[in-house]
Amino acid sequence: MLYCLWAATAIGVSMALAGLTAETITRLLVLAFIGGQYVFRAKLVNALPRLAPPARFVTMGVLLAAVVEGFHMISKPVYSSLLVGLDTSPADALRFYAIDLIVTTPAYVVIFALIWFLIRRYHYGLWSYIVVMALGQALGDGGIFFFAAAPQLLVFLPYPMTNYHACNVLPFVATRAALPAARTASRRSWVAVPALIAAYLACGSLIKLAGRAAGLDPG
């Protein structure tokens, strides 16, 4: 796949230029997490069998997203005040991570519920799902402002998209057999991109307001 080649090149160049930083370590952890899911996919796709497909999809997505959030605690947590460094005690690191999950988990429930709504309405092949959903999430989660300010960096777009591959692909593979057969197969499936951007902007605004109210985000 051309996308795989693009992603490998973008990530490789980015990491080579950055060197060994907290962000690079985060990216390596995300990639290892994706690799682990692929290796153990036969068992993982059968996880949470007692849940109905909608709940199973959302729950799997939220749990995987929580792991990815943990990887970002050393580089870019939801609030900069929660950054975990070498001088952070284990107790504080756990407390920071718990705070991060408290404020981000409701947003992930909304995001994965929206994705479930979209995949029940529109037909996505595996690769179209992988690209479209991660694109919407990456742009919605701050990427739209970042790339608007530096459009030349769009060549590195697959780099942040890996965050979302790590949490949204496995739930889709695990539940797509339960999706309705009569789904719309058209270009309208790309509505997922602006829908996800809007959802992320709304959730992000609420998270920022909550952080400021709690004194966690000075703004």
For each residue, the residues with C-beta under 8 A, 3 or more apart:
1: 4 5 127
2: 5 6
3: 6 7 127 130 131 158
4: 1 7 8
5: 1 2 8 9
6: 2 3 9 10 158
7: 3 4 10 11 158 159 161 162
8: 4 5 11 12
9: 5 6 12 13
10: 6 7 13 14 155 156 157 158 159
11: 7 8 14 15 27 31 158 159 162
12: 8 9 15 16
13: 9 10 16 17 156
14: 10 11 17 18 27 156 159
15: 11 12 18 24 27 28
16: 12 13 19
17: 13 14
18: 14 15 21 23 24
19: 16 24
20: 24 25
21: 18 24 25 75
22: 25 26 74 75
23: 18 26 27 75 76
24: 15 18 19 20 21 27 28
25: 20 21 22 28 29 74 75
26: 22 23 29 30 71 72 74 75 76
27: 11 14 15 23 24 30 31 159 162
28: 15 24 25 31 32
29: 25 26 32 33 71
30: 26 27 33 34 68 71 162 163 166
31: 11 27 28 34 35 162
32: 28 29 35 36
33: 29 30 36 37 67 68 71 166
34: 30 31 37 38 162 165 166 169
35: 31 32 38 39
36: 32 33 39 40
37: 33 34 40 41 44 64 166 169 170
38: 34 35 41
39: 35 36
40: 36 37 43 44
41: 37 38 44 45 170 173
42: 45 46
43: 40 46 47
44: 37 40 41 47 170 174
45: 41 42 170 173 174
46: 42 43 49 174
47: 43 44 60 174
48: 51 56 59 60
49: 46 56
50:
51: 48 55 56 59
52: 55 56
53: 56 57 175 178 179
54: 57 58 113 116
55: 51 52 58 59
56: 48 49 51 52 53 59 60 171 174 175
57: 53 54 60 61 112 115 116 171 172 174 175
58: 54 55 61 62 109 112 113 116 171
59: 48 51 55 56 62 63
60: 47 48 56 57 63 64 170 171 174 175
61: 57 58 64 65 108 111 112 115 167 168 171
62: 58 59 65 66 105 108 109 112
63: 59 60 66 67
64: 37 60 61 67 68 166 167 168 170 171
65: 61 62 68 69 104 108 112 167
66: 62 63 69 70 101 105 108
67: 33 63 64 70 71 166 167
68: 30 33 64 65 71 72 163 166 167
69: 65 66 72 73 77 78 97 100 101 104
70: 66 67 73 97
71: 26 29 30 33 67 68 74 75
72: 26 68 69 75 76 77 163
73: 69 70 77 82 83 84 93 96 97 100
74: 22 25 26 71 83 84 85
75: 21 22 23 25 26 71 72 83
76: 23 26 72
77: 69 72 73 80 82 83 84 96 100
78: 69 82 100 103 104 207 211
79: 82 99 100 211 216 217
80: 77 83 217
81: 216 217 218
82: 73 77 78 79 96 97 99 100 216
83: 73 74 75 77 80 88 96
84: 73 74 77 88 92 93 96 97
85: 74 88
86:
87:
88: 83 84 85 92 93 96
89: 92 93
90: 93 94
91: 94 95
92: 84 88 89 95 96
93: 73 84 88 89 90 96 97
94: 90 91 97 98
95: 91 92 98 99
96: 73 77 82 83 84 88 92 93 99 100
97: 69 70 73 82 84 93 94 100 101
98: 94 95 101 102
99: 79 82 95 96 102 103 216
100: 69 73 77 78 79 82 96 97 103 104
101: 66 69 97 98 104 105
102: 98 99 105
103: 78 99 100 106 107 207 210 211
104: 65 69 78 100 101 107 108 207
105: 62 66 101 102 108 109
106: 103 109 110 203
107: 103 104 110 111 200 203 204 206 207
108: 61 62 65 66 104 105 111 112
109: 58 62 105 106 112 113
110: 106 107 113 114 199 203
111: 61 107 108 114 115 137 196 199 200 203
112: 57 58 61 62 65 108 109 115 116 168 171
113: 54 58 109 110 116 117
114: 110 111 117 118 195 196 199
115: 57 61 111 112 118 119 133 168 192 196
116: 54 57 58 112 113 119 120
117: 113 114 120 121
118: 114 115 121 122 133 189 191 192 195
119: 115 116 122 124 129 172 176 179 183
120: 116 117 179 180 183
121: 117 118 183 184
122: 118 119 183 184 185 186 188 189 191 192
123: 183 184 185 189
124: 119 128 129 132 133 172 189
125: 128 129
126: 129 130 172 173
127: 1 3 130 131
128: 124 125 131 132 189
129: 119 124 125 126 132 133 169 172
130: 3 126 127 133 134 165 169
131: 3 127 128 134 135 161
132: 124 128 129 135 136 189 190 192 193
133: 115 118 124 129 130 136 137 164 168 172 192 196
134: 130 131 137 138 161 162 164 165 168
135: 131 132 138 139 157 161 193
136: 132 133 139 140 192 193 194 195 196 197
137: 111 133 134 140 141 161 163 164 168 196 200
138: 134 135 141 143 157 160 161 163 164
139: 135 136 143 144 147 193 196 197
140: 136 137 143 144 196 197 198 199 200 201 204
141: 137 138 160 163 164 200 204
142: 145 146 204
143: 138 139 140 146 147 157 160
144: 139 140 147 148 197
145: 142 148 149
146: 142 143 149 150 153
147: 139 143 144 150 151 153 154 157
148: 144 145 151
149: 145 146
150: 146 147 153
151: 147 148 154
152: 155
153: 146 147 150 156
154: 147 151 157
155: 10 152
156: 10 13 14 153 159
157: 10 135 138 143 147 154 160 161
158: 3 6 7 10 11 161 162
159: 7 10 11 14 27 156 162
160: 138 141 143 157 163 164
161: 7 131 134 135 137 138 157 158 164 165
162: 7 11 27 30 31 34 134 158 159 165 166
163: 30 68 72 137 138 141 160 166 167
164: 133 134 137 138 141 160 161 167 168
165: 34 130 134 161 162 168 169
166: 30 33 34 37 64 67 68 162 163 169
167: 61 64 65 67 68 163 164 170 171
168: 61 64 112 115 133 134 137 164 165 171 172
169: 34 37 129 130 165 166 172 173
170: 37 41 44 45 60 64 167 173 174
171: 56 57 58 60 61 64 112 167 168 174 175
172: 57 119 124 126 129 133 168 169 175 176
173: 41 45 126 169 170 176
174: 44 45 46 47 56 57 60 170 171
175: 53 56 57 60 171 172 178 179
176: 119 172 173 179
177:
178: 53 175
179: 53 119 120 175 176 183
180: 120 183
181:
182:
183: 119 120 121 122 123 179 180
184: 121 122 123 188 189
185: 122 123 189
186: 122 189
187: 190
188: 122 184 191
189: 118 122 123 124 128 132 184 185 186 192
190: 132 187 193
191: 118 122 188 194 195
192: 115 118 122 132 133 136 189 195 196
193: 132 135 136 139 190 196 197
194: 136 191 197 198
195: 114 118 136 191 192 198 199
196: 111 114 115 133 136 137 139 140 192 193 199 200
197: 136 139 140 144 193 194 200 201
198: 140 194 195 201 202
199: 110 111 114 140 195 196 202 203
200: 107 111 137 140 141 196 197 203 204
201: 140 197 198 204 205
202: 198 199 205 206
203: 106 107 110 111 199 200 206 207
204: 107 140 141 142 200 201 207 208
205: 201 202 208 209
206: 107 202 203 209 210
207: 78 103 104 107 203 204 210 211
208: 204 205 211 212 217 219
209: 205 206 212 213
210: 103 206 207 213 214
211: 78 79 103 207 208 214 216 217
212: 208 209 215 216 217 218 219
213: 209 210
214: 210 211 217
215: 212 218
216: 79 81 82 99 211 212
217: 79 80 81 208 211 212 214
218: 81 212 215
219: 208 212
